[in-house]
Amino acid sequence: MLSTTSPASLQEPFINTVLRNSILIKERIALALAELKQLQNGNGDLNGVMANHGSRKSSRGRKSMGAQEREEVSLRMKRYWASRRGYWR
């Protein structure tokens, strides 16, 4: 027996889903463009915009060293490598 549903009625839920997703993407793009224009005009700060997207400044990375600490590390590493070579001056 033949089905009474037409191919067009089978495609309708798919079309509705694609349309709904397209509208959501369009809204996200519009929001991003508005934020970028605000930054370009100097009316916003980058941290505020990025915070909306779940990004935050990382505290990772190297810490800076003062001159005295750098000298201590230098002497310590010279001793270390000298001991690896088998002699110390």
N, CA, C and O atoms as a GROMACS GRO file, in nm:
protein
  356
    1MET      N    1   0.084  -0.118   0.000
    1MET     CA    2   0.000   0.000   0.000
    1MET      C    3   0.089   0.125   0.000
    1MET      O    4   0.192   0.127   0.066
    2LEU      N    5   0.050   0.227  -0.072
    2LEU     CA    6   0.127   0.349  -0.084
    2LEU      C    7   0.102   0.442   0.034
    2LEU      O    8  -0.008   0.447   0.090
    3SER      N    9   0.205   0.514   0.071
    3SER     CA   10   0.194   0.610   0.181
    3SER      C   11   0.125   0.736   0.132
    3SER      O   12   0.140   0.776   0.016
    4THR      N   13   0.050   0.798   0.220
    4THR     CA   14  -0.022   0.921   0.184
    4THR      C   15   0.060   1.046   0.214
    4THR      O   16   0.017   1.157   0.181
    5THR      N   17   0.177   1.030   0.274
    5THR     CA   18   0.260   1.147   0.303
    5THR      C   19   0.344   1.181   0.181
    5THR      O   20   0.402   1.094   0.116
    6SER      N   21   0.350   1.308   0.152
    6SER     CA   22   0.427   1.353   0.036
    6SER      C   23   0.571   1.381   0.077
    6SER      O   24   0.598   1.404   0.195
    7PRO      N   25   0.662   1.380  -0.018
    7PRO     CA   26   0.802   1.411   0.013
    7PRO      C   27   0.819   1.550   0.075
    7PRO      O   28   0.907   1.570   0.158
    8ALA      N   29   0.737   1.644   0.037
    8ALA     CA   30   0.746   1.779   0.091
    8ALA      C   31   0.714   1.780   0.240
    8ALA      O   32   0.779   1.853   0.316
    9SER      N   33   0.618   1.701   0.285
    9SER     CA   34   0.583   1.700   0.426
    9SER      C   35   0.691   1.630   0.508
    9SER      O   36   0.705   1.658   0.628
   10LEU      N   37   0.769   1.540   0.447
   10LEU     CA   38   0.879   1.475   0.518
   10LEU      C   39   0.997   1.571   0.536
   10LEU      O   40   1.072   1.559   0.633
   11GLN      N   41   1.013   1.664   0.444
   11GLN     CA   42   1.124   1.758   0.450
   11GLN      C   43   1.096   1.876   0.544
   11GLN      O   44   1.190   1.945   0.584
   12GLU      N   45   0.973   1.899   0.579
   12GLU     CA   46   0.936   2.016   0.659
   12GLU      C   47   1.007   2.021   0.794
   12GLU      O   48   1.058   2.128   0.829
   13PRO      N   49   1.014   1.913   0.874
   13PRO     CA   50   1.085   1.922   1.001
   13PRO      C   51   1.235   1.954   0.982
   13PRO      O   52   1.292   2.030   1.060
   14PHE      N   53   1.295   1.896   0.880
   14PHE     CA   54   1.435   1.924   0.851
   14PHE      C   55   1.454   2.071   0.814
   14PHE      O   56   1.547   2.135   0.863
   15ILE      N   57   1.369   2.122   0.730
   15ILE     CA   58   1.378   2.262   0.688
   15ILE      C   59   1.360   2.354   0.808
   15ILE      O   60   1.431   2.454   0.820
   16ASN      N   61   1.266   2.322   0.896
   16ASN     CA   62   1.243   2.404   1.015
   16ASN      C   63   1.366   2.405   1.106
   16ASN      O   64   1.402   2.508   1.162
   17THR      N   65   1.431   2.290   1.121
   17THR     CA   66   1.551   2.282   1.204
   17THR      C   67   1.664   2.364   1.145
   17THR      O   68   1.732   2.438   1.216
   18VAL      N   69   1.684   2.351   1.015
   18VAL     CA   70   1.790   2.426   0.948
   18VAL      C   71   1.762   2.576   0.959
   18VAL      O   72   1.854   2.654   0.984
   19LEU      N   73   1.639   2.616   0.940
   19LEU     CA   74   1.601   2.757   0.948
   19LEU      C   75   1.624   2.811   1.089
   19LEU      O   76   1.677   2.921   1.105
   20ARG      N   77   1.585   2.735   1.191
   20ARG     CA   78   1.603   2.777   1.330
   20ARG      C   79   1.752   2.793   1.362
   20ARG      O   80   1.792   2.891   1.425
   21ASN      N   81   1.833   2.696   1.320
   21ASN     CA   82   1.977   2.705   1.344
   21ASN      C   83   2.040   2.822   1.271
   21ASN      O   84   2.130   2.888   1.324
   22SER      N   85   1.994   2.848   1.151
   22SER     CA   86   2.046   2.962   1.073
   22SER      C   87   2.015   3.094   1.141
   22SER      O   88   2.098   3.184   1.143
   23ILE      N   89   1.896   3.105   1.197
   23ILE     CA   90   1.858   3.229   1.268
   23ILE      C   91   1.946   3.248   1.391
   23ILE      O   92   1.987   3.360   1.419
   24LEU      N   93   1.974   3.140   1.465
   24LEU     CA   94   2.061   3.150   1.583
   24LEU      C   95   2.202   3.193   1.544
   24LEU      O   96   2.263   3.276   1.612
   25ILE      N   97   2.254   3.137   1.436
   25ILE     CA   98   2.387   3.175   1.388
   25ILE      C   99   2.389   3.322   1.346
   25ILE      O  100   2.484   3.394   1.375
   26LYS      N  101   2.284   3.365   1.278
   26LYS     CA  102   2.275   3.505   1.235
   26LYS      C  103   2.276   3.599   1.355
   26LYS      O  104   2.340   3.704   1.352
   27GLU      N  105   2.205   3.561   1.462
   27GLU     CA  106   2.202   3.645   1.582
   27GLU      C  107   2.339   3.652   1.648
   27GLU      O  108   2.379   3.758   1.697
   28ARG      N  109   2.411   3.539   1.651
   28ARG     CA  110   2.547   3.539   1.709
   28ARG      C  111   2.641   3.627   1.629
   28ARG      O  112   2.722   3.699   1.685
   29ILE      N  113   2.629   3.620   1.498
   29ILE     CA  114   2.715   3.703   1.411
   29ILE      C  115   2.683   3.850   1.433
   29ILE      O  116   2.774   3.932   1.439
   30ALA      N  117   2.556   3.884   1.444
   30ALA     CA  118   2.517   4.023   1.466
   30ALA      C  119   2.572   4.074   1.599
   30ALA      O  120   2.619   4.187   1.607
   31LEU      N  121   2.567   3.990   1.703
   31LEU     CA  122   2.622   4.029   1.833
   31LEU      C  123   2.772   4.049   1.825
   31LEU      O  124   2.825   4.146   1.879
   32ALA      N  125   2.842   3.959   1.758
   32ALA     CA  126   2.987   3.971   1.744
   32ALA      C  127   3.024   4.096   1.666
   32ALA      O  128   3.119   4.165   1.702
   33LEU      N  129   2.951   4.126   1.560
   33LEU     CA  130   2.977   4.247   1.482
   33LEU      C  131   2.956   4.373   1.565
   33LEU      O  132   3.034   4.468   1.556
   34ALA      N  133   2.851   4.374   1.646
   34ALA     CA  134   2.824   4.490   1.731
   34ALA      C  135   2.938   4.510   1.832
   34ALA      O  136   2.979   4.623   1.857
   35GLU      N  137   2.988   4.400   1.889
   35GLU     CA  138   3.098   4.411   1.985
   35GLU      C  139   3.226   4.459   1.917
   35GLU      O  140   3.300   4.539   1.973
   36LEU      N  141   3.252   4.409   1.796
   36LEU     CA  142   3.371   4.453   1.723
   36LEU      C  143   3.362   4.601   1.685
   36LEU      O  144   3.462   4.672   1.693
   37LYS      N  145   3.244   4.646   1.645
   37LYS     CA  146   3.227   4.789   1.612
   37LYS      C  147   3.248   4.875   1.735
   37LYS      O  148   3.306   4.983   1.727
   38GLN      N  149   3.200   4.826   1.850
   38GLN     CA  150   3.218   4.900   1.975
   38GLN      C  151   3.367   4.911   2.008
   38GLN      O  152   3.412   5.017   2.052
   39LEU      N  153   3.442   4.805   1.988
   39LEU     CA  154   3.586   4.809   2.011
   39LEU      C  155   3.655   4.903   1.914
   39LEU      O  156   3.744   4.978   1.952
   40GLN      N  157   3.614   4.898   1.788
   40GLN     CA  158   3.675   4.981   1.685
   40GLN      C  159   3.654   5.129   1.714
   40GLN      O  160   3.742   5.211   1.687
   41ASN      N  161   3.539   5.163   1.768
   41ASN     CA  162   3.509   5.303   1.798
   41ASN      C  163   3.570   5.348   1.930
   41ASN      O  164   3.561   5.466   1.966
   42GLY      N  165   3.633   5.255   2.002
   42GLY     CA  166   3.696   5.292   2.128
   42GLY      C  167   3.598   5.302   2.243
   42GLY      O  168   3.632   5.359   2.347
   43ASN      N  169   3.479   5.249   2.228
   43ASN     CA  170   3.378   5.258   2.333
   43ASN      C  171   3.376   5.137   2.425
   43ASN      O  172   3.292   5.129   2.515
   44GLY      N  173   3.466   5.045   2.404
   44GLY     CA  174   3.467   4.925   2.487
   44GLY      C  175   3.608   4.878   2.510
   44GLY      O  176   3.701   4.918   2.440
   45ASP      N  177   3.621   4.793   2.610
   45ASP     CA  178   3.753   4.736   2.634
   45ASP      C  179   3.753   4.589   2.597
   45ASP      O  180   3.650   4.522   2.605
   46LEU      N  181   3.866   4.541   2.558
   46LEU     CA  182   3.878   4.403   2.510
   46LEU      C  183   3.846   4.303   2.620
   46LEU      O  184   3.786   4.200   2.591
   47ASN      N  185   3.884   4.331   2.744
   47ASN     CA  186   3.859   4.237   2.853
   47ASN      C  187   3.710   4.216   2.875
   47ASN      O  188   3.666   4.104   2.900
   48GLY      N  189   3.632   4.320   2.867
   48GLY     CA  190   3.489   4.309   2.886
   48GLY      C  191   3.423   4.226   2.778
   48GLY      O  192   3.333   4.146   2.806
   49VAL      N  193   3.466   4.245   2.655
   49VAL     CA  194   3.410   4.170   2.544
   49VAL      C  195   3.450   4.024   2.553
   49VAL      O  196   3.367   3.935   2.534
   50MET      N  197   3.575   3.998   2.582
   50MET     CA  198   3.622   3.861   2.589
   50MET      C  199   3.561   3.787   2.707
   50MET      O  200   3.542   3.666   2.700
   51ALA      N  201   3.531   3.858   2.815
   51ALA     CA  202   3.472   3.793   2.931
   51ALA      C  203   3.335   3.734   2.896
   51ALA      O  204   3.294   3.634   2.954
   52ASN      N  205   3.266   3.797   2.803
   52ASN     CA  206   3.136   3.746   2.762
   52ASN      C  207   3.147   3.612   2.690
   52ASN      O  208   3.050   3.538   2.683
   53HIS      N  209   3.263   3.581   2.638
   53HIS     CA  210   3.281   3.458   2.563
   53HIS      C  211   3.355   3.352   2.642
   53HIS      O  212   3.401   3.254   2.585
   54GLY      N  213   3.367   3.369   2.774
   54GLY     CA  214   3.427   3.268   2.859
   54GLY      C  215   3.578   3.270   2.860
   54GLY      O  216   3.640   3.179   2.916
   55SER      N  217   3.639   3.369   2.801
   55SER     CA  218   3.784   3.377   2.799
   55SER      C  219   3.830   3.467   2.912
   55SER      O  220   3.764   3.566   2.945
   56ARG      N  221   3.944   3.432   2.972
   56ARG     CA  222   3.998   3.519   3.075
   56ARG      C  223   4.149   3.519   3.064
   56ARG      O  224   4.209   3.429   3.005
   57LYS      N  225   4.210   3.620   3.122
   57LYS     CA  226   4.355   3.631   3.115
   57LYS      C  227   4.418   3.520   3.198
   57LYS      O  228   4.379   3.494   3.312
   58SER      N  229   4.516   3.455   3.138
   58SER     CA  230   4.582   3.344   3.203
   58SER      C  231   4.694   3.395   3.293
   58SER      O  232   4.759   3.494   3.261
   59SER      N  233   4.715   3.328   3.403
   59SER     CA  234   4.824   3.365   3.493
   59SER      C  235   4.946   3.276   3.470
   59SER      O  236   5.039   3.277   3.550
   60ARG      N  237   4.945   3.201   3.362
   60ARG     CA  238   5.056   3.113   3.332
   60ARG      C  239   5.170   3.189   3.266
   60ARG      O  240   5.152   3.302   3.221
   61GLY      N  241   5.284   3.126   3.262
   61GLY     CA  242   5.398   3.186   3.196
   61GLY      C  243   5.514   3.201   3.292
   61GLY      O  244   5.504   3.165   3.409
   62ARG      N  245   5.623   3.254   3.242
   62ARG     CA  246   5.741   3.272   3.325
   62ARG      C  247   5.726   3.393   3.416
   62ARG      O  248   5.670   3.495   3.377
   63LYS      N  249   5.778   3.378   3.536
   63LYS     CA  250   5.781   3.495   3.624
   63LYS      C  251   5.909   3.572   3.595
   63LYS      O  252   6.009   3.514   3.554
   64SER      N  253   5.905   3.699   3.616
   64SER     CA  254   6.025   3.779   3.588
   64SER      C  255   6.122   3.767   3.706
   64SER      O  256   6.080   3.746   3.820
   65MET      N  257   6.250   3.782   3.678
   65MET     CA  258   6.356   3.769   3.778
   65MET      C  259   6.429   3.901   3.793
   65MET      O  260   6.451   3.973   3.696
   66GLY      N  261   6.465   3.929   3.914
   66GLY     CA  262   6.549   4.045   3.938
   66GLY      C  263   6.694   4.012   3.908
   66GLY      O  264   6.728   3.897   3.883
   67ALA      N  265   6.779   4.113   3.908
   67ALA     CA  266   6.920   4.095   3.873
   67ALA      C  267   6.991   4.003   3.972
   67ALA      O  268   7.070   3.918   3.932
   68GLN      N  269   6.963   4.019   4.101
   68GLN     CA  270   7.028   3.936   4.202
   68GLN      C  271   6.987   3.790   4.187
   68GLN      O  272   7.071   3.700   4.193
   69GLU      N  273   6.859   3.766   4.169
   69GLU     CA  274   6.810   3.629   4.152
   69GLU      C  275   6.868   3.566   4.025
   69GLU      O  276   6.903   3.448   4.025
   70ARG      N  277   6.877   3.643   3.919
   70ARG     CA  278   6.935   3.594   3.794
   70ARG      C  279   7.081   3.553   3.814
   70ARG      O  280   7.124   3.451   3.762
   71GLU      N  281   7.156   3.635   3.891
   71GLU     CA  282   7.297   3.603   3.919
   71GLU      C  283   7.309   3.475   4.001
   71GLU      O  284   7.398   3.394   3.975
   72GLU      N  285   7.220   3.456   4.099
   72GLU     CA  286   7.222   3.334   4.180
   72GLU      C  287   7.194   3.211   4.092
   72GLU      O  288   7.260   3.108   4.106
   73VAL      N  289   7.098   3.223   4.003
   73VAL     CA  290   7.067   3.112   3.913
   73VAL      C  291   7.185   3.084   3.823
   73VAL      O  292   7.218   2.968   3.797
   74SER      N  293   7.248   3.189   3.774
   74SER     CA  294   7.363   3.173   3.685
   74SER      C  295   7.475   3.095   3.754
   74SER      O  296   7.530   3.002   3.697
   75LEU      N  297   7.509   3.134   3.877
   75LEU     CA  298   7.615   3.065   3.951
   75LEU      C  299   7.576   2.921   3.980
   75LEU      O  300   7.658   2.830   3.967
   76ARG      N  301   7.454   2.900   4.019
   76ARG     CA  302   7.406   2.763   4.048
   76ARG      C  303   7.416   2.675   3.924
   76ARG      O  304   7.459   2.560   3.933
   77MET      N  305   7.376   2.727   3.808
   77MET     CA  306   7.380   2.648   3.685
   77MET      C  307   7.524   2.624   3.640
   77MET      O  308   7.555   2.517   3.586
   78LYS      N  309   7.614   2.722   3.662
   78LYS     CA  310   7.756   2.702   3.629
   78LYS      C  311   7.813   2.588   3.712
   78LYS      O  312   7.884   2.503   3.660
   79ARG      N  313   7.781   2.586   3.843
   79ARG     CA  314   7.827   2.478   3.929
   79ARG      C  315   7.769   2.344   3.884
   79ARG      O  316   7.839   2.243   3.882
   80TYR      N  317   7.643   2.345   3.848
   80TYR     CA  318   7.577   2.221   3.805
   80TYR      C  319   7.644   2.164   3.681
   80TYR      O  320   7.678   2.046   3.677
   81TRP      N  321   7.664   2.247   3.580
   81TRP     CA  322   7.722   2.198   3.455
   81TRP      C  323   7.870   2.162   3.472
   81TRP      O  324   7.920   2.071   3.407
   82ALA      N  325   7.938   2.233   3.559
   82ALA     CA  326   8.077   2.198   3.586
   82ALA      C  327   8.083   2.060   3.651
   82ALA      O  328   8.171   1.980   3.617
   83SER      N  329   7.992   2.032   3.742
   83SER     CA  330   7.992   1.900   3.807
   83SER      C  331   7.955   1.792   3.706
   83SER      O  332   8.002   1.678   3.718
   84ARG      N  333   7.874   1.823   3.611
   84ARG     CA  334   7.839   1.725   3.507
   84ARG      C  335   7.958   1.695   3.417
   84ARG      O  336   7.974   1.582   3.370
   85ARG      N  337   8.041   1.796   3.395
   85ARG     CA  338   8.162   1.775   3.313
   85ARG      C  339   8.273   1.711   3.394
   85ARG      O  340   8.369   1.660   3.337
   86GLY      N  341   8.261   1.714   3.528
   86GLY     CA  342   8.360   1.652   3.615
   86GLY      C  343   8.463   1.746   3.673
   86GLY      O  344   8.562   1.700   3.729
   87TYR      N  345   8.443   1.876   3.660
   87TYR     CA  346   8.538   1.966   3.721
   87TYR      C  347   8.467   2.094   3.763
   87TYR      O  348   8.361   2.128   3.711
   88TRP      N  349   8.526   2.164   3.856
   88TRP     CA  350   8.474   2.293   3.903
   88TRP      C  351   8.591   2.387   3.919
   88TRP      O  352   8.693   2.352   3.976
   89ARG      N  353   8.576   2.504   3.869
   89ARG     CA  354   8.683   2.604   3.878
   89ARG      C  355   8.683   2.668   4.013
   89ARG      O  356   8.767   2.755   4.039
   0.00000   0.00000   0.00000
